[in-house]
């Protein structure tokens, strides 16, 4: 998930941990989910109008809200931190291996297992392919912003987290579209490459460039050093209300668009959630165990495992809408990903904090 967070640096996180919004994040998201479902059923004409505001298969309202969330986070990404890529390489190697060599393919495998076999008696074949596509989009989109929140909640090494996010974003520009196209092709779904690449450019490349330009200007005016970091933090801090509204409004809209489906078939939501939950806990277990075996310090190990587990749901939702439509099964599957992710990630953060004695200190 994406949410604006100050540029996290060692020493910036106080002993109290997280802010008020992040502390009660699951509550706000839950309320917005309920509001969206209620709105989709009580005000269907409004959501039909909003869903019809499209251009080139991209919903304009959703696009604006996603930009509101993604842009402040991109300003926080310090690409200068890439020079530290050689420092403590184990964590970076593990994160990239899990994100790009394990996660997309295990998610596709779980989707096929459950929707073509385990759940086959209850799911029509055409619908099953749509749900699999949505799961693949989630699995191929590693988290780029809520990583900062999860890292902060485990008191992870903030600079190292920035390195991981920066490298992930660079790789995503080139790897997301080919991996998704490959896996969707395996599941016999025709992929319009133009739309897929357009979505990657809209939701990754352009925000990254805009964020980098903005950050460079802020740093240039401040003159570098601690003043530069304060300038970036102050700028993103001013944007935080916009980012929060973007996140919550996106949740309301997405669940509003699918409100009737959710109420008419709640068991479908449960079925879609099953492979997502298994994937999340499974990926965390793999990454966390590997970090322990590799003797990483906790402030690197915990963010590594959490980065691999979390998803960039905004990108997944946007591509699902672009490829298959707002009311498609693929879009529904990515929306269920939003529903599942917050409580699952909070439970994993709690587990990591309880088991930090398994690891060496940073």
C-alpha positions as CSV (number, residue, x, y, z in Angstrom):
1,X,0.0,0.0,0.0
2,X,1.1,3.6,-0.5
3,X,0.9,6.3,2.1
4,X,2.9,9.4,2.6
5,X,5.6,9.0,5.2
6,X,8.4,11.3,6.2
7,X,11.8,10.4,4.8
8,X,12.8,7.8,7.4
9,X,16.3,8.3,8.7
10,X,18.1,6.8,11.7
11,X,17.2,8.9,14.7
12,X,13.9,10.3,13.3
13,X,11.7,7.7,14.8
14,X,10.9,8.4,18.4
15,X,10.5,5.8,21.1
16,X,6.8,6.0,20.7
17,X,7.1,4.4,17.2
18,X,4.3,5.4,14.8
19,X,1.9,8.2,14.3
20,X,-1.8,8.4,15.1
21,X,-3.0,7.6,11.6
22,X,-0.6,4.6,11.2
23,X,-1.4,3.3,14.6
24,X,-5.1,3.0,13.8
25,X,-4.6,2.3,10.1
26,X,-6.6,-0.9,10.1
27,X,-9.6,0.9,11.8
28,X,-9.7,3.7,9.1
29,X,-9.4,1.2,6.3
30,X,-12.1,-1.0,7.8
31,X,-14.4,2.0,8.1
32,X,-13.7,3.0,4.5
33,X,-14.4,-0.5,3.3
34,X,-17.8,-0.4,5.0
35,X,-18.5,3.0,3.6
36,X,-17.6,1.9,0.1
37,X,-19.8,-1.2,0.3
38,X,-22.7,0.8,1.7
39,X,-22.2,3.5,-0.9
40,X,-22.0,1.1,-3.8
41,X,-25.4,-0.4,-2.8
42,X,-27.2,2.7,-1.6
43,X,-25.9,5.1,-4.3
44,X,-25.3,2.9,-7.3
45,X,-25.9,5.7,-9.8
46,X,-23.1,7.8,-8.3
47,X,-20.6,5.0,-8.5
48,X,-21.7,4.2,-12.1
49,X,-20.9,7.8,-13.1
50,X,-17.5,7.7,-11.4
51,X,-16.7,4.3,-13.0
52,X,-17.5,5.8,-16.4
53,X,-14.9,8.5,-16.1
54,X,-12.3,6.7,-18.2
55,X,-9.7,7.5,-20.9
56,X,-7.8,4.8,-22.7
57,X,-9.1,2.2,-20.3
58,X,-7.8,4.2,-17.3
59,X,-10.2,5.4,-14.7
60,X,-9.4,9.1,-14.2
61,X,-10.7,9.4,-10.6
62,X,-8.7,6.3,-9.5
63,X,-5.6,7.6,-11.3
64,X,-5.7,11.0,-9.6
65,X,-6.1,9.3,-6.2
66,X,-3.3,6.9,-6.8
67,X,-1.1,9.8,-7.8
68,X,-2.0,11.6,-4.6
69,X,-0.7,8.6,-2.7
70,X,2.3,7.7,-4.8
71,X,3.9,11.1,-5.5
72,X,4.7,12.0,-1.9
73,X,6.3,8.6,-1.4
74,X,8.4,9.0,-4.5
75,X,9.7,12.3,-3.2
76,X,11.0,10.4,-0.2
77,X,13.0,7.9,-2.3
78,X,16.6,9.0,-2.2
79,X,18.2,7.5,-5.3
80,X,21.5,8.8,-4.0
81,X,21.2,6.0,-1.4
82,X,21.9,3.5,-4.3
83,X,25.6,4.1,-3.6
84,X,25.1,2.2,-0.4
85,X,24.0,-0.9,-2.3
86,X,27.2,-2.7,-1.4
87,X,26.8,-2.1,2.3
88,X,25.4,-5.3,4.0
89,X,24.3,-6.8,0.7
90,X,22.6,-9.8,2.2
91,X,19.4,-8.0,3.0
92,X,19.1,-6.5,-0.5
93,X,19.9,-9.9,-2.2
94,X,17.2,-11.6,-0.1
95,X,14.6,-8.9,-0.8
96,X,15.2,-8.9,-4.5
97,X,15.2,-12.7,-4.7
98,X,11.9,-13.0,-2.9
99,X,10.2,-10.2,-4.8
100,X,11.2,-11.1,-8.3
101,X,12.2,-14.8,-8.3
102,X,9.8,-16.3,-5.8
103,X,6.7,-14.2,-5.1
104,X,5.2,-13.7,-8.6
105,X,5.5,-17.4,-9.5
106,X,4.2,-18.8,-6.2
107,X,1.2,-16.4,-6.3
108,X,0.5,-17.7,-9.8
109,X,0.9,-21.3,-8.7
110,X,-1.5,-20.8,-5.7
111,X,-4.0,-19.1,-8.0
112,X,-4.0,-21.9,-10.4
113,X,-4.1,-24.5,-7.6
114,X,-7.1,-23.0,-5.9
115,X,-9.2,-21.6,-8.7
116,X,-8.6,-24.3,-11.3
117,X,-8.7,-27.3,-8.9
118,X,-9.6,-26.8,-5.2
119,X,-12.4,-24.2,-5.9
120,X,-13.3,-25.5,-9.3
121,X,-16.7,-26.9,-8.3
122,X,-17.9,-23.4,-7.2
123,X,-16.1,-21.1,-9.7
124,X,-16.9,-20.8,-13.4
125,X,-13.7,-21.4,-15.6
126,X,-13.9,-17.9,-17.1
127,X,-14.3,-16.3,-13.7
128,X,-11.4,-18.4,-12.3
129,X,-9.1,-17.0,-15.0
130,X,-10.0,-13.5,-13.9
131,X,-9.3,-14.1,-10.3
132,X,-6.0,-15.7,-11.1
133,X,-5.1,-12.7,-13.2
134,X,-5.8,-10.4,-10.2
135,X,-3.7,-12.5,-7.9
136,X,-0.8,-12.5,-10.4
137,X,-1.0,-8.7,-10.6
138,X,-0.7,-8.5,-6.8
139,X,2.1,-11.0,-6.7
140,X,4.2,-9.1,-9.3
141,X,3.8,-5.7,-7.7
142,X,6.1,-5.4,-4.6
143,X,5.3,-2.8,-2.1
144,X,7.1,0.5,-2.5
145,X,5.6,2.9,0.1
146,X,3.9,1.1,3.0
147,X,7.4,-0.5,3.4
148,X,8.3,2.7,5.2
149,X,5.5,2.2,7.7
150,X,6.2,-1.5,8.3
151,X,10.0,-0.7,8.7
152,X,9.2,2.0,11.2
153,X,6.9,-0.2,13.2
154,X,9.7,-2.7,13.6
155,X,12.3,0.0,14.1
156,X,14.1,-1.1,11.0
157,X,17.2,0.5,9.5
158,X,15.6,3.4,7.6
159,X,18.5,4.1,5.2
160,X,18.7,0.5,4.2
161,X,15.0,0.4,3.6
162,X,15.4,3.4,1.3
163,X,18.0,1.5,-0.6
164,X,15.7,-1.5,-1.0
165,X,12.8,0.6,-2.1
166,X,15.0,2.5,-4.6
167,X,16.3,-0.7,-6.2
168,X,12.9,-2.3,-6.3
169,X,11.4,0.7,-8.0
170,X,14.1,0.7,-10.7
171,X,13.7,-3.0,-11.3
172,X,9.9,-2.7,-11.4
173,X,10.1,-0.3,-14.3
174,X,11.6,-3.0,-16.5
175,X,10.4,-6.2,-14.9
176,X,6.8,-5.7,-13.9
177,X,5.2,-5.7,-17.4
178,X,7.2,-8.7,-18.8
179,X,6.6,-10.9,-15.7
180,X,2.9,-10.1,-15.6
181,X,2.6,-10.7,-19.4
182,X,4.5,-14.0,-19.0
183,X,2.3,-15.3,-16.2
184,X,-0.9,-14.1,-17.7
185,X,0.0,-15.8,-20.9
186,X,0.6,-19.0,-19.0
187,X,-3.0,-18.8,-17.7
188,X,-4.3,-18.4,-21.3
189,X,-5.3,-14.8,-20.9
190,X,-4.6,-12.5,-23.8
191,X,-2.5,-9.5,-22.7
192,X,-2.6,-6.1,-24.4
193,X,1.0,-5.1,-24.0
194,X,0.3,-1.5,-24.8
195,X,-2.1,-1.1,-21.8
196,X,0.2,-2.9,-19.4
197,X,3.2,-0.8,-20.3
198,X,1.1,2.4,-20.2
199,X,0.0,1.5,-16.7
200,X,3.6,0.9,-15.6
201,X,4.6,4.2,-17.1
202,X,1.7,6.1,-15.5
203,X,1.9,4.6,-12.0
204,X,5.7,3.9,-11.7
205,X,7.9,5.7,-14.2
206,X,6.2,9.2,-14.2
207,X,5.8,9.4,-10.4
208,X,9.4,8.3,-9.9
209,X,10.7,11.0,-12.3
210,X,8.4,13.7,-10.8
211,X,9.4,12.7,-7.3
212,X,13.1,12.7,-8.2
213,X,12.9,16.1,-9.8
214,X,11.0,17.6,-6.8
215,X,13.5,16.1,-4.4
216,X,16.5,17.4,-6.3
217,X,15.0,20.9,-6.3
218,X,14.3,20.8,-2.5
219,X,17.8,19.5,-1.8
220,X,19.3,22.1,-4.1
221,X,17.5,25.0,-2.4
222,X,18.3,23.7,1.1
223,X,22.0,23.2,0.2
224,X,22.3,19.6,1.2
225,X,23.1,17.9,4.5
226,X,20.6,17.9,7.4
227,X,18.8,21.0,6.0
228,X,18.0,19.1,2.9
229,X,16.5,16.2,4.8
230,X,14.4,18.6,6.8
231,X,13.2,20.3,3.7
232,X,12.1,17.0,2.2
233,X,10.4,16.0,5.4
234,X,8.6,19.3,5.7
235,X,7.4,19.1,2.1
236,X,6.1,15.6,2.3
237,X,4.6,16.4,5.7
238,X,2.6,19.2,4.1
239,X,1.3,16.7,1.5
240,X,0.4,14.0,4.1
241,X,-3.3,15.1,4.5
242,X,-3.6,14.8,0.7
243,X,-2.0,11.3,0.7
244,X,-4.2,10.1,3.6
245,X,-7.3,11.3,1.8
246,X,-6.1,9.7,-1.4
247,X,-5.7,6.3,0.4
248,X,-9.0,6.4,2.1
249,X,-10.9,7.7,-0.9
250,X,-9.4,5.0,-3.1
251,X,-10.5,2.3,-0.7
252,X,-14.0,3.7,-0.6
253,X,-14.2,3.9,-4.4
254,X,-12.8,0.4,-5.0
255,X,-15.2,-1.2,-2.6
256,X,-18.0,0.9,-3.9
257,X,-17.4,-0.3,-7.4
258,X,-17.6,-3.9,-6.1
259,X,-20.1,-3.3,-3.4
260,X,-23.0,-5.3,-4.9
261,X,-20.7,-8.2,-5.8
262,X,-19.3,-8.3,-2.2
263,X,-22.8,-8.3,-0.6
264,X,-24.3,-10.7,-3.1
265,X,-21.5,-13.3,-2.8
266,X,-19.5,-12.8,0.4
267,X,-18.2,-16.4,0.1
268,X,-16.4,-15.4,-3.1
269,X,-14.4,-12.8,-1.1
270,X,-13.4,-15.6,1.3
271,X,-12.3,-17.8,-1.5
272,X,-10.2,-15.1,-3.1
273,X,-8.7,-14.3,0.3
274,X,-7.5,-17.9,1.0
275,X,-4.6,-17.9,-1.5
276,X,-3.7,-14.3,-0.7
277,X,-3.4,-15.1,3.1
278,X,-1.4,-18.3,2.4
279,X,0.9,-16.4,0.1
280,X,1.5,-13.6,2.6
281,X,2.3,-15.8,5.5
282,X,4.3,-18.2,3.3
283,X,6.5,-15.5,1.8
284,X,7.1,-13.9,5.2
285,X,8.1,-17.3,6.6
286,X,10.6,-17.9,3.7
287,X,12.2,-14.5,3.9
288,X,12.3,-14.4,7.8
289,X,13.8,-17.9,8.1
290,X,16.3,-17.1,5.4
291,X,17.3,-13.9,7.1
292,X,17.8,-15.7,10.4
293,X,19.8,-18.5,8.7
294,X,21.9,-15.8,7.0
295,X,22.5,-14.1,10.4
296,X,21.2,-10.7,9.5
297,X,20.6,-8.1,12.2
298,X,16.9,-7.6,13.1
299,X,16.7,-4.1,11.8
300,X,17.5,-5.4,8.4
301,X,15.8,-8.9,8.6
302,X,12.4,-7.6,9.6
303,X,12.0,-5.0,6.8
304,X,13.4,-7.6,4.3
305,X,10.6,-10.1,5.2
306,X,7.9,-7.4,5.3
307,X,8.9,-5.8,2.0
308,X,8.6,-9.2,0.3
309,X,5.2,-9.9,1.9
310,X,3.5,-6.5,1.2
311,X,2.1,-5.5,-2.2
312,X,1.9,-2.3,-4.3
313,X,-1.9,-2.7,-4.5
314,X,-2.4,0.7,-6.2
315,X,-0.4,-0.5,-9.2
316,X,-2.1,-3.9,-9.2
317,X,-5.6,-2.4,-9.0
318,X,-4.8,0.2,-11.7
319,X,-3.5,-2.4,-14.1
320,X,-6.4,-4.8,-13.4
321,X,-8.9,-2.0,-14.2
322,X,-6.9,-1.0,-17.3
323,X,-6.7,-4.6,-18.6
324,X,-10.0,-6.1,-17.6
325,X,-12.3,-3.3,-16.5
326,X,-13.6,-1.8,-13.2
327,X,-16.2,-4.5,-12.6
328,X,-14.0,-7.5,-13.6
329,X,-13.1,-10.4,-11.5
330,X,-9.4,-9.4,-11.7
331,X,-10.2,-6.0,-10.3
332,X,-12.2,-7.6,-7.5
333,X,-9.3,-9.9,-6.6
334,X,-6.9,-6.9,-6.3
335,X,-9.5,-5.1,-4.1
336,X,-9.7,-8.2,-1.9
337,X,-5.9,-7.8,-1.6
338,X,-6.5,-4.4,0.0
339,X,-8.9,-6.1,2.5
340,X,-6.4,-8.8,3.4
341,X,-3.2,-6.9,3.5
342,X,-3.6,-4.5,6.4
343,X,-4.6,-7.0,9.1
344,X,-2.1,-9.6,7.8
345,X,0.8,-7.1,7.8
346,X,-0.1,-5.8,11.2
347,X,0.0,-9.4,12.6
348,X,3.4,-10.0,11.0
349,X,4.8,-6.8,12.4
350,X,3.6,-7.9,15.9
351,X,5.2,-11.3,15.3
352,X,8.5,-9.8,14.2
353,X,8.7,-7.5,17.2
354,X,8.0,-10.4,19.5
355,X,10.8,-12.5,18.0
356,X,13.5,-9.9,17.5
357,X,15.5,-11.7,20.1
358,X,16.1,-14.4,17.5
359,X,18.4,-11.9,15.7
360,X,21.5,-9.9,16.4
361,X,21.0,-6.2,17.0
362,X,21.7,-3.8,14.2
